[in-house]
Structure formats: structure tokens, C-alpha cells
Amino acid sequence: MAHLLHGCAMIAAAATLLTLSACYEKPTSPVLGYETGQQFCKDGLDNDQDGLIDCEDKDCLWTATYCGQWIPLQEQFVLEDSPALCHDFIDNDGDGQFDCNDRTCQGVMEACCGREFTDALCMDGKDNDGNGYVDCQDYGCRNGIYVKVCVEDSDTLCKDGKDNDGDKAIDCFDSDCKAAASCVPVPSGAKEDTLATCSNNIDDDGNKYMDCNDFSCTKASDPAIKAYCASKVENTLANCKNGVDDDGDDFLDCADRSCADTLNGAPEDAAAYCASIAEDTFEKCSNGKDDDGNSYPDCADRACTKSGKPWTGHEGKVVAEYCATVLEVTFEKCSDGIDNDANGYADCSDYSCRLATDPKVRQACQESWPSSDTPDDRCKDGLDNDGDGQFDCADWDCAWNPQVTVCTGPKVCAPH
């Protein structure tokens, strides 16, 4: 009887399945999560809801020939530096990259290649521009002119154990925290040798080493401290190149002393690997590449600007001195048409120029940066004050500046 009932149940289930399949209706749009193929890469919809539509989505670039590069019969080599040329599927300047994959286009805010540039977009937990960096880890957020959430400069933020501004420096190791109460010099004789002080994300003894990165903790005789620090390890070659913060100290792979410094417990093979990718020699600081994969190429990398290694061909000088000669931070270097620091961006397309503190440089590079007048005055004078090909409210700098009140219409490069 049991077998008979089981058989009847199977027949009933099969009948139900047939009934359901007969009622099947083909969906009018793809299932959420997919934006691939010719049909759905030109439907004007953000099918996978990642903020990128059709050919702006890298999924379409890989799966739809509709989104591939187009090579015209008659090539014209022109600078790829306008919104129109940055969305025409043509490698206009013949450098091997086209549209938003071209670094020149990435420097034109009106081209909409970068999509993380406001407080809202820089704290939504999404990789809005699909470049692999989320929120404050994204250069656009970390150095955004109008982004205020990617900071690490208060007492609370400077002792929470997090890299709040995404600059690879945590709490008191971040120069932005030097004025924070939690980072003031500690009293002489202070110690970091209890379980509490070895697990509080604070450099209690002020020796620039915190918690289990401090010898006073790792060499402590207290079994509880030993057990705690043993659970916080990132000291094998595999763990030092896996892209994971294994010990939870907010220092990743070779940025962690336990990977790169043998004096801090790093195994020789891991230290050798980290040394091999370190960007601190003249050759690596002048080749136009991001050798250590930290998103900062050449002299945009602090490892270069602080390097004391010899400057090849200049006896007695070091790499840091070389970087001082090429950094794009003066009016002259921000207006000479040359990519002086070899980071792929020239003049006002370079963040070091656009974010310069020198009023003369900022006036040259920002449409809404006032001289004797106000941001509103410069954003309604009909002039291209910063020479980027855009003027007044058609300039991203005016459209998104919270101090500008005359640009109340549709935003330039409004996020989807």
C-alpha cells in the first residue's frame, strides 16, 4: 500500500509539473543578474542592476559584439578627450585603448567614465564604475573634490582600526590622524603588554607598532596574549599574495609587515616576493606601471616619493628626489601639456593638479574655483575658465559643486 501511495504521489506531482509548464510565459526581460548577449546589451536597461547600462557594462563588452571596438575605414588620429569621442567605440588616438578604457577619457569627468564622485555614491557599498574598487577604496572617492565621507581625521575614526579613507594607512599610521587625540604622543614608559592593550587597535606605547604587530605583544609571556596573536597571522607566502587581510589588521598582503619584514616574523619566501614587487626603485618609479598593484603608479605611490634608493644616473641622489622633479603640483607643470609624473594624466586631468592647494593652480584647473569672484559668478560667465572644453553648468565642476546655486538643471554625468 505504501508503494502504491508513493507511486500515486509521483504521478500527481508529474501532472502538476505538466500543468505548470503549460502556463509558462516567456519573460519580457532577462532574469535579474544577467546583462549579456546582443539583445540585452542594447535594450537601454540595467538588467543586472549594477549601475551600468548596455555597453557601459563590462559584461556586454565581453559577450556582445555589438559593444566591441569599431575600426573606421579611414582612421583619424585625434586626442580622445571629449564626451563624444569617449563613447564612439573608436580608438581615436590609436593608443590601443578606446572610450572609457582610455586613461585620457577617464580624466574627463563629463565623459562619465568615473561614477564614484559624490558622498552618496561613495558610501553605498557598490562598485559603481565597475573598476574593482568600492567606495573609499576608489581613487575617485578618495580624491573626489566634493566627497566628504572618505576621511580619517577625527578621534573616533583614528582609533577604529579601519582604513576609512582608503589610503592604505590605518588610524595613527595615517598622516591625517596626527592631530587626533588618540594619536598624540603617549606618556614616557607606557606599555603595550596586556591582552587588552594588544587587542584594542591602538598603538599604546607609541612605537609605531600596534597590537600583534608589536614585539611587546608577540613576545609576551602571557598565554592569553600568545593565543590571541597566534590567531592573527598573515605570514605565509600563500597568505601574503591572496588578496585577503588574513590577520584582520587592515594591512593587506605585502602592505603588512608580517609579510614584508623578516624582523616582524615574515618568512623569507614571502619577504622575497614582497621585495620583488616593491615599487621603490628608479626603474619601477619611472616605467608608467603600477608594479605593486596598489593602484598608485610611479611617483603617485608613496613608496616612490619616500624612497631612499639611488636615482639611476644621478650619483648621490635618491628616488624621492626624482619624484620631486616630476610631481605635477605647480602652475607651470599643470599647464604645460605634459604628463610630468607619467601617471597617464596631463595637467588638469591629473588629480594632483585638480586638487592642488595652490590657488593659482586651482583657479586654472577648476571652473568653479573663485579668484576675486564667487563660484556662481564663474559658473554663469559663459567662459571656459579651466580650459577643459566645457563651460558653466555644462562643466562637471560647476554642476556638482554644492557651493554653486546657479546650476539647478539636470546634472552633468548623472548616475543611472
C-alpha positions in Angstrom: 0.0 0.0 0.0 2.9 2.4 0.9 4.5 1.7 -2.5 1.1 2.4 -4.2 0.7 5.7 -2.4 4.2 6.7 -3.3 3.6 5.9 -6.9 0.3 7.9 -6.9 2.1 10.9 -5.3 4.8 10.8 -8.1 2.1 10.7 -10.8 0.2 13.6 -9.1 3.5 15.6 -8.9 4.2 14.9 -12.6 0.7 16.1 -13.6 1.2 19.2 -11.5 4.5 19.9 -13.3 2.9 19.5 -16.7 0.1 21.8 -15.7 2.6 24.5 -14.6 4.7 24.1 -17.7 1.7 24.6 -19.9 1.2 28.0 -18.1 4.8 29.1 -18.7 5.1 32.7 -20.1 8.4 33.9 -21.6 9.8 36.8 -19.5 9.8 40.2 -21.2 13.3 41.0 -19.8 16.2 38.8 -18.6 16.3 37.4 -15.1 17.9 39.9 -12.7 21.7 39.3 -12.6 22.4 38.9 -16.3 23.3 41.6 -18.8 24.8 39.6 -21.6 24.3 38.9 -25.3 23.3 41.1 -28.2 19.6 41.5 -27.3 20.1 42.7 -23.7 23.2 44.8 -24.3 21.2 47.3 -26.4 17.9 47.4 -24.7 18.6 50.6 -22.6 18.0 48.7 -19.4 20.3 48.0 -16.4 19.4 44.3 -16.4 21.8 43.2 -13.7 21.3 46.4 -11.6 25.0 47.2 -11.2 24.6 50.8 -12.2 26.0 50.3 -15.7 23.8 50.0 -18.8 24.3 48.1 -22.0 27.8 48.7 -23.5 28.9 50.6 -20.4 28.7 47.3 -18.6 31.9 45.2 -19.0 29.7 42.1 -19.2 28.5 43.4 -22.5 32.0 44.2 -23.7 32.9 40.5 -23.2 29.7 38.9 -24.6 28.2 41.2 -27.2 30.0 42.0 -30.5 27.6 44.9 -30.6 29.7 46.6 -27.9 33.2 45.9 -29.4 35.6 48.4 -30.9 34.8 49.7 -34.3 37.7 50.5 -36.7 36.7 53.0 -39.4 37.9 52.6 -42.9 39.7 55.9 -42.7 41.5 56.3 -39.4 41.9 59.8 -37.9 44.3 60.1 -35.1 42.9 62.7 -32.7 43.1 63.2 -29.0 40.4 61.1 -27.3 39.4 63.7 -24.8 35.7 64.7 -25.2 32.4 63.1 -24.1 31.5 62.3 -27.7 34.9 60.7 -28.6 34.9 58.8 -25.4 31.7 56.9 -26.3 32.0 56.3 -30.1 33.6 52.8 -29.8 36.7 54.0 -31.7 40.3 54.2 -30.6 40.6 57.7 -31.8 44.2 58.3 -30.7 45.5 54.9 -31.7 47.0 54.1 -28.3 45.4 50.6 -28.1 42.6 51.7 -25.7 39.2 53.1 -26.6 36.5 55.0 -24.9 36.4 54.6 -21.1 39.3 52.2 -21.1 41.4 55.1 -22.4 43.1 56.9 -19.5 42.5 60.2 -21.3 38.8 59.6 -21.2 39.0 58.6 -17.5 40.3 62.1 -16.8 37.3 63.8 -18.4 34.6 63.9 -15.8 31.9 64.9 -18.4 32.6 61.6 -20.2 31.0 59.8 -17.3 33.7 57.1 -17.1 34.1 57.6 -13.4 30.9 57.1 -11.4 32.0 57.4 -7.8 32.3 61.1 -7.1 29.7 62.1 -4.5 29.1 61.3 -0.8 26.1 59.1 -1.7 27.9 57.1 -4.3 31.0 56.8 -2.1 29.1 55.2 0.8 26.6 52.9 -0.9 28.8 49.7 -0.8 28.8 49.3 -4.5 31.5 49.4 -7.2 29.5 51.9 -9.3 32.1 52.3 -12.1 33.0 48.6 -12.3 36.7 49.2 -11.8 37.2 46.8 -8.9 37.3 49.4 -6.2 34.4 50.1 -3.9 33.6 53.4 -2.2 36.6 54.9 -0.4 38.9 52.3 -1.9 38.2 54.0 -5.3 40.5 56.8 -6.3 37.6 58.8 -7.5 36.1 58.8 -3.9 39.3 59.1 -2.0 40.3 62.2 -4.0 36.9 63.5 -5.0 36.7 67.2 -5.0 33.2 67.1 -3.4 33.5 63.9 -1.4 33.5 64.4 2.4 32.9 60.9 3.6 36.3 59.4 2.7 38.2 61.0 5.6 40.2 59.7 8.6 40.8 62.7 10.7 38.8 62.6 13.9 39.5 60.9 17.2 36.7 58.3 16.6 37.9 57.5 13.1 41.5 57.4 14.1 41.1 54.6 16.6 38.5 52.3 15.0 41.1 50.0 13.3 39.7 50.8 9.8 41.1 52.5 6.7 38.3 54.9 6.5 39.7 57.0 3.7 41.1 54.1 1.7 44.7 55.3 1.5 46.3 52.1 2.9 47.2 53.8 6.2 45.3 52.9 9.3 44.4 55.1 12.3 47.6 56.7 13.8 49.7 55.4 10.9 47.7 57.8 8.7 49.2 61.3 8.5 45.6 62.7 8.5 45.3 61.5 12.1 48.3 63.3 13.5 46.1 65.9 15.3 43.7 63.3 16.7 43.6 63.0 20.5 44.1 59.2 20.2 47.3 59.7 18.2 49.1 62.2 20.4 52.5 61.0 21.8 52.0 58.6 24.7 53.5 59.2 28.1 57.0 58.0 28.6 57.1 54.5 29.9 53.7 53.5 28.5 53.5 49.8 27.7 51.6 47.5 25.3 51.9 44.2 27.1 48.4 43.1 28.2 45.6 41.3 26.4 43.6 44.5 26.5 46.3 46.7 25.0 47.3 44.0 22.5 43.8 43.8 21.0 42.4 47.4 21.1 43.6 48.7 17.7 45.7 51.4 19.4 49.5 51.9 19.5 49.5 52.2 23.3 53.3 52.6 23.7 53.7 54.9 20.7 56.4 52.9 19.0 54.6 52.9 15.6 53.7 49.2 16.0 50.2 48.2 17.1 48.8 45.1 18.8 50.1 41.9 17.3 52.5 43.8 15.1 54.3 45.0 18.2 57.0 42.8 19.6 55.9 43.6 23.1 52.7 41.6 22.3 54.1 38.9 20.1 56.9 38.1 22.6 54.7 38.4 25.7 54.8 35.5 28.1 51.0 35.7 28.9 49.4 32.6 27.3 46.2 34.6 26.6 48.2 37.1 24.5 50.1 34.4 22.7 46.9 32.6 21.8 45.3 35.8 20.6 48.3 36.8 18.4 48.6 33.2 17.1 45.1 33.5 15.7 46.1 36.7 13.9 48.7 35.6 11.3 49.5 36.6 7.8 52.9 35.2 7.4 53.0 32.5 4.7 53.7 33.1 1.0 50.3 32.0 0.1 48.6 34.3 2.6 50.8 37.2 1.5 49.6 37.1 -2.1 46.0 36.0 -1.8 44.4 39.5 -1.7 42.9 38.8 1.7 43.6 40.6 5.0 44.1 37.3 6.9 45.1 38.7 10.2 42.4 41.4 10.2 44.8 44.3 10.9 43.6 46.3 7.9 47.0 45.8 6.2 46.8 43.6 3.1 49.4 41.2 1.8 52.7 43.0 1.2 51.4 46.1 2.9 51.5 44.0 6.1 54.8 43.9 8.0 54.3 40.3 8.8 54.6 39.6 5.1 57.3 42.0 4.1 59.5 42.4 7.1 61.5 39.3 8.4 62.2 41.2 11.6 58.5 41.2 12.2 58.1 37.5 11.6 57.7 37.3 7.8 59.1 34.1 6.2 61.9 34.6 3.8 60.0 33.5 0.7 57.1 35.9 1.5 59.6 38.8 2.2 61.4 38.0 -1.1 58.1 38.1 -3.0 57.2 41.4 -1.5 60.6 42.8 -2.2 60.2 41.7 -5.9 57.1 43.7 -6.4 58.0 46.7 -4.2 57.7 50.0 -6.1 60.7 51.9 -4.7 63.5 51.8 -7.3 64.1 54.3 -10.0 63.3 51.8 -12.7 59.9 50.9 -11.1 59.1 54.5 -10.2 59.6 55.7 -13.8 58.1 53.0 -16.0 54.5 54.1 -16.1 53.2 51.0 -14.4 51.6 50.1 -11.1 54.2 47.5 -10.2 53.0 46.6 -6.7 49.3 46.6 -7.6 48.2 49.1 -5.0 46.5 51.4 -7.7 49.3 54.0 -7.5 51.8 54.1 -10.4 55.3 55.5 -10.2 55.5 58.8 -8.2 51.9 58.7 -7.3 52.9 55.9 -4.9 54.2 57.0 -1.5 56.8 54.2 -1.8 58.4 56.1 -4.6 58.1 59.6 -3.1 59.7 58.3 0.2 62.3 56.0 -1.4 65.9 56.5 -0.4 67.2 54.1 -3.1 69.7 55.5 -5.6 68.4 57.6 -8.6 69.9 55.8 -11.5 72.2 58.1 -13.5 72.3 60.7 -10.8 75.0 59.9 -8.3 74.3 60.9 -4.8 70.6 61.4 -5.4 67.7 59.1 -4.4 64.3 58.2 -6.0 62.4 60.6 -3.7 64.4 63.5 -5.3 63.5 62.2 -8.7 59.8 62.2 -7.8 60.1 65.8 -6.5 61.2 66.8 -10.0 58.2 65.2 -11.8 55.3 65.6 -9.5 52.6 67.7 -11.2 51.7 70.2 -8.5 52.9 73.6 -9.7 51.1 76.0 -12.1 53.9 75.5 -14.7 53.6 71.7 -14.7 49.8 71.8 -14.6 49.6 73.9 -17.7 52.5 72.7 -20.0 50.6 69.9 -21.8 53.0 67.3 -20.5 52.3 64.3 -18.3 55.2 65.2 -16.0 54.7 62.4 -13.4 53.9 59.7 -16.0 50.7 58.6 -14.4 48.7 58.8 -17.6 47.1 62.2 -16.8 48.4 65.5 -18.0 47.8 68.9 -16.5 44.3 69.4 -15.2 43.3 65.8 -15.9 45.7 64.9 -13.2 44.3 64.8 -9.7 47.5 66.4 -8.3 46.6 69.5 -10.3 42.9 69.4 -9.9 43.2 69.0 -6.1 46.2 71.3 -5.7 46.2 73.7 -2.7 47.9 76.4 -4.7 45.1 78.9 -5.5 46.8 79.7 -8.9 46.7 76.1 -9.9 43.2 75.5 -8.7 41.9 78.6 -10.5 43.4 77.2 -13.7 42.0 73.7 -13.2 38.6 74.2 -11.7 35.7 76.0 -13.4 34.1 77.0 -10.1 37.3 77.9 -8.2 36.9 81.6 -7.4 39.6 84.3 -7.6 38.0 87.6 -6.6 34.6 86.5 -7.7 32.4 83.6 -6.4 31.8 80.1 -7.8 28.4 81.2 -9.0 30.0 84.1 -11.0 32.4 81.8 -12.8 29.7 79.2 -13.5 27.5 81.7 -15.3 30.0 83.9 -17.2 29.9 82.0 -20.4 33.7 81.3 -20.2 35.6 78.1 -20.1 37.7 79.2 -17.1 39.6 75.9 -16.6 40.2 75.2 -20.3 38.7 71.7 -20.3 36.3 72.3 -23.3 33.3 72.7 -21.0 31.9 75.9 -19.5 29.4 77.0 -16.9 26.8 74.4 -15.9 27.9 72.0 -18.7 31.2 71.7 -16.7 31.1 68.8 -14.2 32.9 71.1 -11.7 30.0 73.6 -11.7 27.2 71.0 -11.9 28.3 69.1 -8.8 29.8 71.8 -6.6 27.5 72.1 -3.6 28.5 75.8 -3.3 27.1 76.6 -6.8 23.5 77.6 -6.8 23.0 78.6 -10.4 23.3 75.1 -11.8 19.9 73.6 -10.8 19.1 71.7 -14.0 19.9 68.1 -15.0 23.3 67.1 -13.6 26.2 66.5 -15.9 27.1 62.8 -15.8 24.1 61.9 -13.6 24.5 58.3 -12.3 22.0 55.8 -13.7 
